[in-house]
């Protein structure tokens, strides 16, 4: 499993510019550690594994197989958050739908993509959600939305809650790479 992920990332970075070329040898240890830990017998590994297990138990519905069955990726592959959108569904037997650059910048095109593909999970920024709503998008049943990278206002939270079964607000500083916290939004959040 680690080798497949490593090979995918390595192939992607090998063809890059001068800054990314040569990163091939430095990627494998980080990715393998992410999945397996450098030393399974160490206390440090046990602590990290325990924290990861408690996260996955606490937020199992966020990353459930149902949600990961069909993920629409609207993030550029060069941005770190795309790792969640691409590799997490593939690692759990799901499907990834890649939106092209034109679709991610035009609310009408992105709306058409969502309506035709019927994804189970979409992650985007508040600006992207506003663009979609302005294009007349109204969501569908069985959809989970993730919002992060920007502040979500109560009015936007309320609009998104009308478009999906579940909406999660995510936060992660740059050091977290993907995100560090997740909060399931409710209609009460939309009023405050």
C-alpha positions as CSV (number, residue, x, y, z in Angstrom):
1,X,0.0,0.0,0.0
2,X,2.7,2.4,0.9
3,X,4.6,1.6,-2.3
4,X,1.6,2.5,-4.5
5,X,1.1,5.8,-2.8
6,X,4.8,6.5,-2.9
7,X,5.0,5.6,-6.6
8,X,2.0,7.9,-7.4
9,X,3.5,10.9,-5.6
10,X,7.0,10.2,-6.9
11,X,5.8,10.1,-10.5
12,X,3.9,13.4,-9.9
13,X,7.0,15.2,-8.5
14,X,9.6,13.8,-10.8
15,X,8.4,15.8,-13.8
16,X,8.3,19.1,-11.9
17,X,10.4,22.2,-12.1
18,X,13.8,22.7,-10.6
19,X,12.4,23.2,-7.1
20,X,10.4,19.9,-7.1
21,X,12.8,17.8,-9.1
22,X,15.0,15.7,-6.9
23,X,12.3,15.3,-4.1
24,X,11.8,11.7,-5.1
25,X,14.1,10.3,-2.4
26,X,12.7,12.5,0.3
27,X,9.1,11.6,-0.2
28,X,9.0,7.9,0.7
29,X,10.0,8.2,4.4
30,X,7.3,10.8,5.0
31,X,4.5,8.9,3.3
32,X,5.5,5.6,4.8
33,X,5.5,7.1,8.2
34,X,2.1,8.6,7.6
35,X,0.7,5.1,7.1
36,X,2.9,2.8,9.1
37,X,5.2,4.7,11.4
38,X,9.0,4.5,11.4
39,X,9.2,2.2,14.3
40,X,6.1,0.4,15.4
41,X,7.6,-0.6,18.8
42,X,8.4,2.9,19.9
43,X,6.3,4.8,22.4
44,X,6.1,7.7,19.9
45,X,4.5,5.5,17.3
46,X,2.0,4.1,19.9
47,X,1.0,7.6,21.0
48,X,0.4,8.7,17.4
49,X,-1.5,5.6,16.5
50,X,-3.7,6.0,19.6
51,X,-4.4,9.6,18.6
52,X,-5.2,8.6,15.1
53,X,-7.5,5.8,16.3
54,X,-9.4,8.1,18.6
55,X,-9.8,10.6,15.8
56,X,-11.1,8.0,13.4
57,X,-13.5,6.6,16.0
58,X,-14.8,10.1,17.0
59,X,-15.3,11.3,13.5
60,X,-16.1,8.0,11.7
61,X,-19.1,9.5,10.0
62,X,-17.0,12.2,8.4
63,X,-14.6,9.7,6.7
64,X,-17.1,6.9,6.3
65,X,-17.0,4.6,3.3
66,X,-20.4,6.1,2.3
67,X,-19.0,9.6,2.2
68,X,-15.8,8.4,0.4
69,X,-17.7,6.4,-2.2
70,X,-17.6,9.2,-4.8
71,X,-15.5,12.3,-4.0
72,X,-15.4,15.4,-6.2
73,X,-12.0,16.9,-6.1
74,X,-12.0,20.7,-6.9
75,X,-8.5,21.4,-5.5
76,X,-5.4,21.7,-7.7
77,X,-3.2,18.6,-7.3
78,X,-0.3,20.8,-6.4
79,X,-2.1,22.0,-3.3
80,X,-1.6,19.8,-0.2
81,X,-5.4,19.5,0.6
82,X,-5.8,17.6,-2.6
83,X,-4.2,14.6,-0.9
84,X,-7.3,14.1,1.1
85,X,-9.6,14.4,-1.9
86,X,-7.5,12.0,-4.1
87,X,-5.9,9.4,-1.9
88,X,-8.4,8.9,0.9
89,X,-11.2,7.7,-1.4
90,X,-8.9,5.6,-3.5
91,X,-7.5,4.0,-0.4
92,X,-10.9,3.0,0.8
93,X,-12.2,1.7,-2.5
94,X,-14.0,4.9,-3.6
95,X,-14.0,6.9,-6.7
96,X,-12.4,10.3,-7.4
97,X,-14.0,12.7,-9.8
98,X,-11.5,15.4,-10.9
99,X,-13.0,18.8,-11.8
100,X,-10.9,20.6,-14.4
101,X,-9.7,24.1,-14.0
102,X,-12.5,25.7,-16.0
103,X,-15.1,23.9,-13.9
104,X,-13.5,25.0,-10.6
105,X,-13.6,28.7,-11.8
106,X,-17.1,28.8,-13.2
107,X,-20.1,28.2,-10.9
108,X,-22.4,27.1,-13.8
109,X,-19.9,24.5,-15.1
110,X,-19.1,23.2,-11.5
111,X,-22.9,23.0,-10.8
112,X,-23.3,20.9,-14.0
113,X,-20.5,18.6,-13.0
114,X,-22.0,18.0,-9.5
115,X,-25.4,17.5,-10.9
116,X,-24.2,14.9,-13.5
117,X,-21.8,13.1,-11.2
118,X,-23.8,13.1,-8.0
119,X,-20.7,12.9,-5.6
120,X,-21.1,11.8,-2.0
121,X,-18.5,14.3,-0.7
122,X,-17.1,17.7,-1.8
123,X,-14.5,19.8,0.0
124,X,-14.2,23.5,-0.9
125,X,-13.6,27.0,0.4
126,X,-16.4,29.4,1.3
127,X,-15.7,31.3,-1.9
128,X,-16.3,28.2,-4.0
129,X,-19.5,27.4,-2.1
130,X,-20.7,31.0,-2.7
131,X,-19.9,30.7,-6.4
132,X,-21.9,27.5,-6.6
133,X,-24.9,28.9,-4.7
134,X,-24.9,32.0,-7.0
135,X,-25.0,29.7,-10.0
136,X,-28.3,28.2,-8.6
137,X,-26.8,25.0,-7.1
138,X,-29.1,23.4,-4.5
139,X,-27.3,20.2,-3.6
140,X,-28.7,16.6,-3.5
141,X,-29.5,13.8,-1.1
142,X,-26.6,11.7,0.3
143,X,-24.1,14.6,0.0
144,X,-21.6,15.6,2.6
145,X,-19.9,19.0,2.3
146,X,-16.5,20.0,3.8
147,X,-15.7,23.6,4.1
148,X,-12.3,25.1,5.2
149,X,-9.5,27.4,4.3
150,X,-11.7,30.5,4.9
151,X,-14.1,31.7,7.5
152,X,-17.6,30.3,7.1
153,X,-20.3,32.8,8.0
154,X,-23.6,31.8,9.7
155,X,-25.6,32.6,6.6
156,X,-23.4,30.5,4.3
157,X,-23.5,27.6,6.9
158,X,-27.3,27.8,6.8
159,X,-27.4,27.7,3.0
160,X,-25.0,24.7,2.8
161,X,-27.1,22.8,5.4
162,X,-30.0,23.1,3.0
163,X,-28.0,21.6,0.2
164,X,-26.5,18.5,1.9
165,X,-27.1,15.8,4.5
166,X,-24.1,17.0,6.5
167,X,-21.7,19.9,6.6
168,X,-18.4,20.0,8.3
169,X,-16.2,23.0,9.1
170,X,-12.5,22.1,9.0
171,X,-9.5,24.0,10.2
172,X,-5.8,23.2,9.9
173,X,-2.8,25.5,10.1
174,X,-0.2,25.1,7.4
175,X,1.8,22.7,9.7
176,X,-1.2,20.3,9.7
177,X,-1.0,19.9,5.9
178,X,-4.6,18.7,5.6
179,X,-6.6,19.8,8.6
180,X,-6.4,19.4,12.4
181,X,-10.0,19.9,13.6
182,X,-13.5,19.2,12.3
183,X,-16.8,20.4,13.6
184,X,-20.2,19.1,12.3
185,X,-22.4,22.2,11.6
186,X,-26.0,22.4,12.8
187,X,-28.8,24.8,12.1
188,X,-27.9,26.4,15.5
189,X,-24.5,27.3,14.0
190,X,-26.3,29.1,11.1
191,X,-28.2,31.3,13.6
192,X,-25.2,32.5,15.6
